[in-house]
Amino acid sequence: MNPKTVPGGPAGATPASPGHDAKYEPVFVGPIKARLDALFPKYPTRQACLLPALWMVQEARGWVPDGGIDEVARVLELTPAYVRGVLTFYTMYHQHPVGRHFIQVCTTSPCNMGGAEEVVKALLRETGCKELGATSPDGRFTVIETECLGACGFVTPLLVNDDFLENVTPERVPGLLQSYK
Amino acid sequence: MGYPHPSHARETVVLSQYFGDAGARSYDGWIKRGGYEGLKKALGMTPEAIIEEIKASGLRGRGGAGFPTGLKWSFMPKNDGKAHYLCCNADESEPGTFKDREIMRWTPHALIEGCALASYAIAAETCYIYIRGEFTEPWKVMETAVAEAYAAGAIGANAFGSGQRIDIVLHRGAGAYICGEETALMNSLEGKRGNPRIKPPFPAAAGLFGLPTTINNVETLVAAPHILMRGAAWYKALCKGNPKSTGTKLISVCGHVQRPGNYEITMGTPMKDLIYDMCGGMRPGRTLKAVIPGGSSVPIMTPGEVDTCIMDYEGVVAAGSMLGSGGMIVMDDTTDLVYQIMRLARFYAHESCAQCTQCREGTAWTTRILERILSGAGKPSDLDLLLDLADNMTGTTICVLSDSCAAPVVSGIHKFRGDFEAYLSGKRKPSLAGV
């Protein structure tokens, strides 16, 4: 519907090769493997650990590359096609590399009514991102619009990586970006 | 309380008493505030007695559907030898709604207590709390609180020494509104795409992992310990005349009011008191144009409907809408209603899981037609076309996402037709570039 909101889509500055990712280093070794192993007893199936496992790959690599899909499929005893099918349903998994700091701006009705569009403009201007979904030339930021962040009384909310920021105005944007190097 | 504002005298503060009080977040802090007494009491009762007490209180599902909670719990099979599950729906994503977020980030142990109590009542040894992926702060608070509750023996292999095993597992979503629909939530938890399931079978018969399951909203679960502590009669008395809607309800108010926030009201409170008094009314010089009272999925209300509306499940229906999740979007006379309805349609088009044709096509075409109207290229027949589409999108799909997209469109055209006609006649300048 709205291709502008696809994270790191065609407009991304660092498009990933859609093919085999030869340089992929496995994620599920050492402490991350231990974290996943600790989850298995909490669920009656391994498959139930699919969303958590994809989160672990994204936390470790910044996105979910093809190699990550293959690895998750292997450790959960699923097929890569199945894992890809689930991955693509959920908007928070990055299917392409994104900037070091990934900024999601809520622009659904209550935020739109409260001036979110001006916050989006300020973010694009101050980060140097050419458009929504694109990564800034210095690789520092990617900005996307997102649907309702569930903080409609705190317009406009942003999610910068895992930091949830409330009551953001265009004036606050330059200052708050400084803490994300 | 009206967090982030102080309590208003007209609120009935039960669930929101400790919003904004960081001291209530820790296990010790929660115990000091009287926490876990409801769970301890429940563990000394039979599951049947708990369910009877909840039934007698009149508590109904706070996620939007308003289904009687005790009745839902009673649907779980007895002594069937199967594993049972409780799922707590913390996938709060309905535009306008931000109450569960505050419950989790200020009073995480209230939710753990409610989950443990409900788990015991339905003979579930495991409760999964499905938290939307964007709720990073509530997640961290809940993660700490669950670890504390295990360490204190409040949950785990022997909850408060009762011999009862109650495990609580946090599960993170990954960005999909539809996973707030209970059967989609279960699919997502199982490691699948979040497509809603056809019912029947209902979750109490075959739910998570094919086993008997109850799904409750965060706000519903946190109400349960209060009911056991103070009694069903106390809860039932929190009502202003309609015995079918009892207790308190958190109303998240956003949009063009002077004091947006969460307000905890007794069921039956007049809507105009909430908007004009508790929330401080409109900004200076503005007047009310429209209200969407129950999250974006319910019909839009006019100021006239607001004036007579009683806020409970039946009262809001009588006034032409639905109480839903209690996410109230207030719009003043500066609002371009056609634009906001398009924006909501775009939301539903973005969030459709695309299983059902009526929804996949209907939400997308509704959005495009509204965009066409906003761009000045609308046709006189477009309003009838939208209504016809909406008719095909209502009551015809696996879940109600499609109906939810139709609700603001149909009510918008019926109640605010002039706003649409202003675009169609060229009286109003286009607000979108050509599409």
Contacts between the chains, C-beta under 8 A, distances in Angstrom:
chain1	res1	chain2	res2	distance
A	1	B	346	6.7
A	1	B	349	4.6
A	1	B	350	5.5
A	1	B	364	6.0
A	1	B	367	6.7
A	2	B	346	6.7
A	2	B	349	8.0
A	2	B	350	6.2
A	5	B	350	7.3
A	42	B	126	7.7
A	42	B	167	7.3
A	42	B	169	4.8
A	43	B	169	7.7
A	44	B	83	7.5
A	44	B	209	5.3
A	45	B	190	6.9
A	45	B	191	7.2
A	45	B	209	6.7
A	47	B	190	6.4
A	47	B	191	3.9
A	47	B	192	7.7
A	48	B	189	6.3
A	48	B	190	5.5
A	48	B	191	4.9
A	48	B	209	7.8
A	49	B	191	6.7
A	50	B	191	3.4
A	50	B	192	8.0
A	51	B	171	7.2
A	51	B	172	6.7
A	51	B	173	7.3
A	51	B	174	5.5
A	51	B	188	6.9
A	51	B	191	6.5
A	52	B	171	7.4
A	52	B	172	6.9
A	54	B	174	7.1
A	55	B	172	6.2
A	55	B	174	7.1
A	76	B	191	7.6
A	78	B	191	7.9
A	85	B	193	6.5
A	86	B	191	6.7
A	86	B	192	6.3
A	86	B	193	5.5
A	89	B	176	6.4
A	89	B	193	4.1
A	89	B	194	6.1
A	89	B	353	7.6
A	90	B	133	7.5
A	90	B	173	7.5
A	90	B	174	3.6
A	90	B	175	5.1
A	90	B	176	5.4
A	90	B	194	7.6
A	91	B	174	7.5
A	91	B	175	3.7
A	91	B	176	6.8
A	92	B	133	4.7
A	92	B	134	7.3
A	92	B	174	4.5
A	92	B	175	3.5
A	93	B	174	5.9
A	93	B	175	7.7
A	104	B	134	7.4
A	107	B	343	7.9
A	108	B	95	4.9
A	108	B	296	7.9
A	108	B	343	6.7
A	108	B	344	7.7
A	108	B	347	5.4
A	109	B	95	5.8
A	109	B	96	7.8
A	109	B	296	6.6
A	109	B	329	6.4
A	109	B	340	5.0
A	109	B	343	4.8
A	109	B	344	5.5
A	109	B	347	7.4
A	110	B	95	6.3
A	110	B	96	5.9
A	110	B	254	4.4
A	110	B	255	5.6
A	110	B	329	5.5
A	112	B	339	8.0
A	112	B	340	7.0
A	112	B	343	5.5
A	113	B	255	5.7
A	113	B	256	6.8
A	113	B	329	7.9
A	113	B	331	6.7
A	113	B	335	6.3
A	113	B	340	6.7
A	114	B	254	8.0
A	114	B	255	7.6
A	146	B	134	7.6
A	146	B	175	7.8
A	147	B	93	7.9
A	147	B	95	7.8
A	147	B	177	6.7
A	147	B	347	5.2
A	147	B	350	5.5
A	147	B	351	6.5
A	148	B	93	5.7
A	148	B	94	7.4
A	148	B	95	4.4
A	148	B	177	7.3
A	148	B	347	6.9
A	149	B	134	5.3
A	150	B	92	5.1
A	150	B	93	5.9
A	150	B	97	6.8
A	150	B	98	5.3
A	150	B	101	5.5
A	150	B	132	6.8
A	150	B	134	6.6
A	150	B	135	6.7
A	151	B	98	5.3
A	151	B	101	6.7
A	152	B	95	6.7
A	152	B	96	5.4
A	152	B	97	7.2
A	152	B	98	5.4
A	152	B	252	6.6
A	152	B	254	3.7
A	152	B	255	7.8
A	152	B	260	7.6
A	152	B	327	7.0
A	152	B	329	7.3
A	153	B	4	7.5
A	153	B	98	5.5
A	153	B	252	6.1
A	153	B	253	6.9
A	153	B	254	4.8
A	153	B	260	4.1
A	153	B	261	5.2
A	153	B	262	7.0
A	154	B	4	7.7
A	154	B	98	7.5
A	154	B	260	7.9
A	155	B	254	7.1
A	155	B	260	7.7
A	159	B	134	5.8
A	159	B	136	7.0
A	162	B	136	4.3
A	163	B	136	7.2
A	164	B	134	7.7
A	164	B	135	7.8
A	164	B	136	5.4
A	164	B	137	4.9
